[in-house]
Amino acid sequence: MRNLLQCCVVSLAGVLVVSTFVFAQSSPKPNFGGPGSLNEKLGDTGPGGPAPRRDLTGFWAGKVAAKLNPVPAMTPWGQEQFRLHKTNGEYPVADSNDPIKGCDPLGFPRNMLFMTRGIVFTTMPGKTIEMSEYNRIWREIWTDGRELPKNVGGRSADAPDPRWYGYSVGRWEGDYTFVVNTVGSDERTWLDNAGHPHSIDLRVEERYTRVNHNHLEVTIKIDDPKAYAQPFVITKSEFTWIPEQDFEEELCVPSEQAEYLKLVAEPAAHGKSK
Amino acid sequence: MQSKLLLFLTLFGGLSTICRPLNAHHGSASYKTDKVVVMKQATVTKFVWANPHSMLLFDVKDDHGNTAHWAGEAGSPSAIRLLGWNKNSLQAGDVITVQLYPSKFESNVGRLEEVVLADGTTLKDSPRGDRGVLSRY
């Protein structure tokens, strides 16, 4: 028994000595991590007064990712596309085929569901411009009464080409809700991080409701009969007015991403660097 | 003697691999998310303040004096800047303590949990899946 006790003491001492040096494994403090976005850091800013009439102009902070509703049943075509998508959630980054792995554009509407830390609205004659903090991209939303283009991606000479961020028109419903309709999103883009697909037939309706000066609610409705059995609202998210009207530069840089894939993602997935 | 060895291994193993669950998060498929590795007296060789992934390269000596080269990834500058980091938070030559979630495939890479500087400053990595589909981006 005494020998056993000695062994325990010696063993424990040995463990403690080893653990104070170079390499040890232990239980960390939980990573509460703090805010993941300026939106979370701002917290409850209050209403800030009434919403101005027909005006979204300014910088708005959102969460990193919108909370998404479940998608409805997919069509056979949709299921097949979905099956081919290897997400970063299910596969190591090195083995996924998420388009953004190589810094390809998120495209629309994924850019309004993910990496939504910041958006900006400004107006020009006949159009509203919506910009995103992530990759500093912009969308033109025509407000001059024109119709959406038809036959996007068709073979006829006058058919418009698909675009990463589609073709958009907007109008006010009352004084506080700006409705944006979009078609023509490139099929190479994914609908969301889960790899849900969309087709060139996708039609999206965004409803931006300025509740008061400081808060903007966004509802996004998906209608894609080629991919889904029925239309659905994919999210209702919220943005908060940024007091300083400024935000971070946030770009996916291809050369930096290539370095990341080489130094981290590939070794992490395939154990090549040890 | 065999039983003593067994007891030692049991004790060592039990104390050195205490685990805690880590919520699965976007992009964590490469990493052991149920335990963290702690490396003390690590020396920064390079800090890459990059989008969409910041990277920390560092060296660690094992108890035989051999140097191992490691790489840890963290969130994007937009994410970790809110937590007190900036482009110059870590510089080559800094001696630090690193906690990270290692690769499942035994390579010297991992997802950072936190870095502690010589002056005691703690830099946490950005939050993960406990808030939904958060990510390293």
HADDOCK unambig.tbl for C-alpha pairs under 7 A between the chains (distance, minus, plus):
assign (segid A and resid 7 and name CA) (segid B and resid 4 and name CA) 6.54 0.50 0.50
assign (segid A and resid 11 and name CA) (segid B and resid 8 and name CA) 5.39 0.50 0.50
assign (segid A and resid 15 and name CA) (segid B and resid 12 and name CA) 5.92 0.50 0.50
assign (segid A and resid 21 and name CA) (segid B and resid 40 and name CA) 6.47 0.50 0.50
assign (segid A and resid 22 and name CA) (segid B and resid 39 and name CA) 5.70 0.50 0.50
assign (segid A and resid 22 and name CA) (segid B and resid 40 and name CA) 5.16 0.50 0.50
assign (segid A and resid 22 and name CA) (segid B and resid 41 and name CA) 6.48 0.50 0.50
assign (segid A and resid 22 and name CA) (segid B and resid 61 and name CA) 6.36 0.50 0.50
assign (segid A and resid 22 and name CA) (segid B and resid 62 and name CA) 5.63 0.50 0.50
assign (segid A and resid 22 and name CA) (segid B and resid 63 and name CA) 6.49 0.50 0.50
assign (segid A and resid 23 and name CA) (segid B and resid 38 and name CA) 6.10 0.50 0.50
assign (segid A and resid 23 and name CA) (segid B and resid 39 and name CA) 4.83 0.50 0.50
assign (segid A and resid 23 and name CA) (segid B and resid 40 and name CA) 6.54 0.50 0.50
assign (segid A and resid 23 and name CA) (segid B and resid 62 and name CA) 6.82 0.50 0.50
assign (segid A and resid 24 and name CA) (segid B and resid 16 and name CA) 6.51 0.50 0.50
assign (segid A and resid 24 and name CA) (segid B and resid 37 and name CA) 6.15 0.50 0.50
assign (segid A and resid 24 and name CA) (segid B and resid 38 and name CA) 5.17 0.50 0.50
assign (segid A and resid 24 and name CA) (segid B and resid 39 and name CA) 6.34 0.50 0.50
assign (segid A and resid 25 and name CA) (segid B and resid 16 and name CA) 5.16 0.50 0.50
assign (segid A and resid 25 and name CA) (segid B and resid 17 and name CA) 5.58 0.50 0.50
assign (segid A and resid 25 and name CA) (segid B and resid 36 and name CA) 6.04 0.50 0.50
assign (segid A and resid 25 and name CA) (segid B and resid 37 and name CA) 4.47 0.50 0.50
assign (segid A and resid 25 and name CA) (segid B and resid 38 and name CA) 5.32 0.50 0.50
assign (segid A and resid 26 and name CA) (segid B and resid 16 and name CA) 5.90 0.50 0.50
assign (segid A and resid 26 and name CA) (segid B and resid 17 and name CA) 5.97 0.50 0.50
assign (segid A and resid 26 and name CA) (segid B and resid 18 and name CA) 5.37 0.50 0.50
assign (segid A and resid 26 and name CA) (segid B and resid 19 and name CA) 6.89 0.50 0.50
assign (segid A and resid 26 and name CA) (segid B and resid 36 and name CA) 6.32 0.50 0.50
assign (segid A and resid 26 and name CA) (segid B and resid 37 and name CA) 6.63 0.50 0.50
assign (segid A and resid 26 and name CA) (segid B and resid 38 and name CA) 6.78 0.50 0.50
assign (segid A and resid 27 and name CA) (segid B and resid 18 and name CA) 5.51 0.50 0.50
assign (segid A and resid 27 and name CA) (segid B and resid 19 and name CA) 5.51 0.50 0.50
assign (segid A and resid 27 and name CA) (segid B and resid 20 and name CA) 6.22 0.50 0.50
assign (segid A and resid 27 and name CA) (segid B and resid 35 and name CA) 6.99 0.50 0.50
assign (segid A and resid 27 and name CA) (segid B and resid 36 and name CA) 6.59 0.50 0.50
assign (segid A and resid 28 and name CA) (segid B and resid 36 and name CA) 6.80 0.50 0.50
assign (segid A and resid 31 and name CA) (segid B and resid 127 and name CA) 6.79 0.50 0.50
assign (segid A and resid 32 and name CA) (segid B and resid 127 and name CA) 6.36 0.50 0.50
assign (segid A and resid 33 and name CA) (segid B and resid 124 and name CA) 6.10 0.50 0.50
assign (segid A and resid 33 and name CA) (segid B and resid 125 and name CA) 6.42 0.50 0.50
assign (segid A and resid 33 and name CA) (segid B and resid 126 and name CA) 5.39 0.50 0.50
assign (segid A and resid 33 and name CA) (segid B and resid 127 and name CA) 4.50 0.50 0.50
assign (segid A and resid 34 and name CA) (segid B and resid 83 and name CA) 6.42 0.50 0.50
assign (segid A and resid 34 and name CA) (segid B and resid 127 and name CA) 6.69 0.50 0.50
assign (segid A and resid 35 and name CA) (segid B and resid 82 and name CA) 6.73 0.50 0.50
assign (segid A and resid 36 and name CA) (segid B and resid 79 and name CA) 5.54 0.50 0.50
assign (segid A and resid 36 and name CA) (segid B and resid 126 and name CA) 6.34 0.50 0.50
assign (segid A and resid 36 and name CA) (segid B and resid 127 and name CA) 6.13 0.50 0.50
assign (segid A and resid 37 and name CA) (segid B and resid 79 and name CA) 6.35 0.50 0.50
assign (segid A and resid 64 and name CA) (segid B and resid 134 and name CA) 6.49 0.50 0.50
assign (segid A and resid 65 and name CA) (segid B and resid 133 and name CA) 6.19 0.50 0.50
assign (segid A and resid 65 and name CA) (segid B and resid 134 and name CA) 6.46 0.50 0.50
assign (segid A and resid 88 and name CA) (segid B and resid 26 and name CA) 6.08 0.50 0.50
assign (segid A and resid 88 and name CA) (segid B and resid 27 and name CA) 4.66 0.50 0.50
assign (segid A and resid 89 and name CA) (segid B and resid 25 and name CA) 6.87 0.50 0.50
assign (segid A and resid 89 and name CA) (segid B and resid 26 and name CA) 4.57 0.50 0.50
assign (segid A and resid 89 and name CA) (segid B and resid 27 and name CA) 5.00 0.50 0.50
assign (segid A and resid 89 and name CA) (segid B and resid 28 and name CA) 6.71 0.50 0.50
assign (segid A and resid 89 and name CA) (segid B and resid 29 and name CA) 6.31 0.50 0.50
assign (segid A and resid 90 and name CA) (segid B and resid 29 and name CA) 6.19 0.50 0.50
assign (segid A and resid 91 and name CA) (segid B and resid 29 and name CA) 5.54 0.50 0.50
assign (segid A and resid 92 and name CA) (segid B and resid 27 and name CA) 6.53 0.50 0.50
assign (segid A and resid 92 and name CA) (segid B and resid 28 and name CA) 7.00 0.50 0.50
assign (segid A and resid 92 and name CA) (segid B and resid 29 and name CA) 4.80 0.50 0.50
assign (segid A and resid 92 and name CA) (segid B and resid 30 and name CA) 4.82 0.50 0.50
assign (segid A and resid 93 and name CA) (segid B and resid 27 and name CA) 6.13 0.50 0.50
assign (segid A and resid 248 and name CA) (segid B and resid 78 and name CA) 6.15 0.50 0.50
assign (segid A and resid 250 and name CA) (segid B and resid 51 and name CA) 6.89 0.50 0.50
assign (segid A and resid 250 and name CA) (segid B and resid 78 and name CA) 6.40 0.50 0.50
assign (segid A and resid 251 and name CA) (segid B and resid 51 and name CA) 5.93 0.50 0.50
assign (segid A and resid 252 and name CA) (segid B and resid 51 and name CA) 5.10 0.50 0.50
assign (segid A and resid 252 and name CA) (segid B and resid 52 and name CA) 5.31 0.50 0.50
assign (segid A and resid 253 and name CA) (segid B and resid 51 and name CA) 5.92 0.50 0.50
assign (segid A and resid 256 and name CA) (segid B and resid 50 and name CA) 6.13 0.50 0.50
assign (segid A and resid 256 and name CA) (segid B and resid 51 and name CA) 6.66 0.50 0.50
assign (segid A and resid 257 and name CA) (segid B and resid 52 and name CA) 6.87 0.50 0.50
assign (segid A and resid 260 and name CA) (segid B and resid 53 and name CA) 6.94 0.50 0.50
assign (segid A and resid 263 and name CA) (segid B and resid 71 and name CA) 6.99 0.50 0.50
assign (segid A and resid 264 and name CA) (segid B and resid 71 and name CA) 6.39 0.50 0.50
assign (segid A and resid 264 and name CA) (segid B and resid 109 and name CA) 6.07 0.50 0.50
assign (segid A and resid 267 and name CA) (segid B and resid 107 and name CA) 6.00 0.50 0.50
assign (segid A and resid 267 and name CA) (segid B and resid 109 and name CA) 6.89 0.50 0.50
assign (segid A and resid 268 and name CA) (segid B and resid 30 and name CA) 5.66 0.50 0.50
assign (segid A and resid 268 and name CA) (segid B and resid 103 and name CA) 5.01 0.50 0.50
assign (segid A and resid 268 and name CA) (segid B and resid 105 and name CA) 6.45 0.50 0.50
assign (segid A and resid 268 and name CA) (segid B and resid 107 and name CA) 6.17 0.50 0.50
assign (segid A and resid 268 and name CA) (segid B and resid 109 and name CA) 5.84 0.50 0.50
assign (segid A and resid 268 and name CA) (segid B and resid 110 and name CA) 6.96 0.50 0.50
assign (segid A and resid 269 and name CA) (segid B and resid 30 and name CA) 5.35 0.50 0.50
assign (segid A and resid 269 and name CA) (segid B and resid 105 and name CA) 6.42 0.50 0.50
assign (segid A and resid 270 and name CA) (segid B and resid 105 and name CA) 6.15 0.50 0.50
assign (segid A and resid 271 and name CA) (segid B and resid 105 and name CA) 4.92 0.50 0.50
assign (segid A and resid 271 and name CA) (segid B and resid 106 and name CA) 5.80 0.50 0.50
assign (segid A and resid 271 and name CA) (segid B and resid 107 and name CA) 4.44 0.50 0.50
assign (segid A and resid 272 and name CA) (segid B and resid 107 and name CA) 6.50 0.50 0.50
assign (segid A and resid 273 and name CA) (segid B and resid 107 and name CA) 5.67 0.50 0.50
assign (segid A and resid 273 and name CA) (segid B and resid 108 and name CA) 6.60 0.50 0.50
assign (segid A and resid 274 and name CA) (segid B and resid 107 and name CA) 4.68 0.50 0.50
assign (segid A and resid 274 and name CA) (segid B and resid 108 and name CA) 5.50 0.50 0.50
